[in-house]
Amino acid sequence: MKEEHAVAGILTVGILISLLTKSYVGVALAALGIPTYLAYLARKENILVRARLFDRDLFLMMTITLAVILVFNQFSDPRIGLVSMAIVIPILFLLWDRLKARK
C-alpha cells in the first residue's frame, strides 16, 4: 500500500500545483514523477528491461489524452480534462478489475 499512497501523493501535488499556478507544470510533474518513482521501485526486479517501450496501450493512452485535450480546448480549459482523466481513468480500471474478479 505504500506505493499506492506515494503515487496518490505525487498525483495530488501535481494537480494542486497545476491549479495554483494555472499552468501545465503540475501535470508535467505528475506525468514524469509517477513513472520515475515506479521505475525507482522496480529497479531490482528489472521490469523495465523486459517491457516493450512502444505497445498498443501506449498509443491508445496517447490518443485518448490528445482527444481529451482537443475537446476540452474547444469548450474550456484543457487542464480540466486532464485532471478529470487523472481521476476517472483509475476509478474505471478499479471497477473493471472488480467486475473481472466476480466472473
Buried (B, 14 or more C-beta within 10 A) or exposed (E): EEEEEBBEEBBEBBBEBBEEEEEBEBBEBBBEBBEEBBEEBBEEEEEEEEEEEEEEEEEEEEEEBEEBBEEBEEEEEBBEBBBEBBEEBEEEEEEEEEEEEEE
